[in-house]
Amino acid sequence: MVGMLAMSKAGHDKGAIYVIIREEGEYVYVADGRIRTVDVPKKKNKKHIQIIKKKQLTVSESGFNDLEIRKIIKEYQEEGNVKG
């Protein structure tokens, strides 16, 4: 699941788009590059997210960075898939 785009299905952030940056058991850690950065990701239960892009995103050797995550989410939104 790491590197996939996901949308929050529950919680205060319902409808928010994130990139999954880490997976641990029943939970994933997601970041949007703005409010939820790579250094302070949001912990979400797997059943509270919906994978919206099955293709895994390319991760640089140094891992994810906030600029790349913002760019990926913006490109996805500009494709017309999500308003906002």
C-alpha positions in Angstrom: 0.0 0.0 0.0 2.9 2.4 0.5 3.1 5.0 -2.2 -0.6 4.8 -3.1 -3.1 7.7 -3.1 -5.9 7.3 -0.6 -9.0 9.3 0.5 -10.1 9.5 4.1 -13.6 7.9 4.6 -14.0 8.9 8.2 -13.0 11.4 10.8 -12.5 15.2 10.7 -10.5 14.9 7.5 -13.2 13.0 5.6 -12.7 13.5 1.9 -9.0 14.5 2.2 -6.5 13.0 -0.1 -3.2 11.6 1.2 -0.3 9.5 0.1 0.4 6.4 2.2 3.9 6.7 3.5 4.0 3.8 6.0 2.0 0.7 6.9 1.9 -1.1 10.3 -0.6 -3.9 10.9 -4.1 -2.5 10.9 -2.9 1.1 10.5 -1.3 3.3 7.8 0.4 6.6 8.1 -0.6 9.2 5.6 0.7 12.6 4.6 -0.6 15.4 2.4 2.6 17.5 2.4 0.9 20.5 4.0 -0.8 20.0 7.3 0.2 16.4 7.6 3.9 16.3 6.7 6.2 13.4 6.3 7.7 14.2 9.7 4.3 14.2 11.4 2.0 11.8 9.5 -1.6 11.0 10.4 -2.3 7.5 11.7 -5.4 6.1 10.1 -7.1 2.7 10.4 -7.0 0.9 7.1 -10.8 0.6 7.1 -11.1 4.4 7.3 -9.4 5.0 4.0 -10.3 4.3 0.3 -7.5 3.6 -2.1 -8.1 5.9 -5.1 -5.1 5.2 -7.2 -4.0 1.6 -7.3 -0.7 2.3 -9.1 2.1 2.8 -6.6 3.9 6.1 -6.8 7.6 6.2 -7.3 9.5 6.9 -4.2 13.0 8.5 -4.3 15.9 6.8 -2.6 15.6 9.2 0.3 12.0 8.4 0.8 9.0 10.7 0.5 9.3 14.5 0.8 6.5 17.0 1.3 7.1 18.8 -2.0 6.7 15.6 -4.0 3.6 14.6 -2.1 2.0 18.0 -2.7 2.8 17.8 -6.4 1.4 14.2 -6.7 -1.9 15.3 -5.0 -2.2 18.4 -7.1 -1.7 16.5 -10.3 -4.3 14.0 -9.3 -6.8 16.8 -8.5 -6.0 18.6 -11.8 -6.9 15.4 -13.7 -10.5 16.2 -12.7 -10.8 13.3 -10.3 -11.4 15.5 -7.3 -12.7 19.0 -6.7 -10.7 21.2 -4.4 
